Amino acid sequence: MEIRHLRAFLAVADEGNVTRAAARLRLTQPAVSRTLAALERHLGVRLVDRSTHHLALTPEGVVFRDKAAAAVAAFDEALDSEGLHHWPLRLGHAWSAFGPYTTPLLRRWQERYPRTPLELLRIDDRTAGLTRGEVDAALLRGPVGAPGLVTEVLFEEDRVAAVTADGPLADRAALRLADLAGETVVLNTVSGTTTVELWPPSARPVATLTVANTDDWLTAIAAGRGVGVSAASTAGMHPHPGVTYRPLTDAPPVPVLLARRDVPGHPALPDLVALAREVVGRGAAGA
């Protein structure tokens, strides 16, 4: 079945006559009749009552008319290139968005592109919903091995240790990886970037606890079940009364990426890429 089958049916339903429907579609009357018959065979029901001179929809045809009209409208809207410029641009992230640049990015986007809303969506997934088609672009951290994506490193973040607020490690001004190796390390295996490979092979953590999202990660640390490692922006984006963040002085930084699919996408994506670069550039210059 193709969209032309639905258009032919809707024309017949509107005109009540195959001849007028054919003229409206700029087709021959036999072509419209064959197209309508093919649609009915595919559905296994009669849509049009042909027993009278003025065609009428059967009860099944009345029900199908609304469905066909909605499908054609959605198809036409999807191919409306002008309308695409006003569709929301969905920007996914797994836990800390754009770090310190989140608010400047959202504000400047609203100022420059008020007709295209920028929706920031948190999705607990390694690609923040990008590979599943839930977003148009994503702010990701760490290496991303998913195929079919184009990524660009925008900046790097230092790592921090997250420890129980009333524990002995919270009294230290800064920590090293070795300070955490004797503890249970809480790992977000769904969207996080920390693995045991962060530690040298001879000094891996004594135990690990796996969780599925940032909220559970924070809860486990606050409860004293372990310690964690994350990017510095997590401290600002996810404060918790039971968790203290401390600089981790000997861990490599975390790259922050802007990722998109390697296929034509939302027409405003180039604007997003350019503005993200600009926001980071201004922030670095200000620093």
Secondary structure as GFF3:
##gff-version 3
##sequence-region A 1 287
A	DSSP	alpha_helix	3	15	.	.	.	ID=ss1
A	DSSP	alpha_helix	18	25	.	.	.	ID=ss2
A	DSSP	alpha_helix	29	43	.	.	.	ID=ss3
A	DSSP	beta_strand	48	49	.	.	.	ID=ss4
A	DSSP	beta_strand	56	57	.	.	.	ID=ss5
A	DSSP	alpha_helix	59	78	.	.	.	ID=ss6
A	DSSP	alpha_helix	81	84	.	.	.	ID=ss7
A	DSSP	beta_strand	89	93	.	.	.	ID=ss8
A	DSSP	three_ten_helix	99	101	.	.	.	ID=ss9
A	DSSP	alpha_helix	102	112	.	.	.	ID=ss10
A	DSSP	beta_strand	118	122	.	.	.	ID=ss11
A	DSSP	beta_strand	137	141	.	.	.	ID=ss12
A	DSSP	beta_strand	149	157	.	.	.	ID=ss13
A	DSSP	beta_strand	159	164	.	.	.	ID=ss14
A	DSSP	three_ten_helix	168	171	.	.	.	ID=ss15
A	DSSP	alpha_helix	177	181	.	.	.	ID=ss16
A	DSSP	beta_strand	184	188	.	.	.	ID=ss17
A	DSSP	three_ten_helix	196	198	.	.	.	ID=ss18
A	DSSP	three_ten_helix	201	203	.	.	.	ID=ss19
A	DSSP	beta_strand	207	211	.	.	.	ID=ss20
A	DSSP	alpha_helix	214	222	.	.	.	ID=ss21
A	DSSP	beta_strand	228	231	.	.	.	ID=ss22
A	DSSP	alpha_helix	233	237	.	.	.	ID=ss23
A	DSSP	beta_strand	243	247	.	.	.	ID=ss24
A	DSSP	beta_strand	254	261	.	.	.	ID=ss25
A	DSSP	alpha_helix	269	286	.	.	.	ID=ss26
###
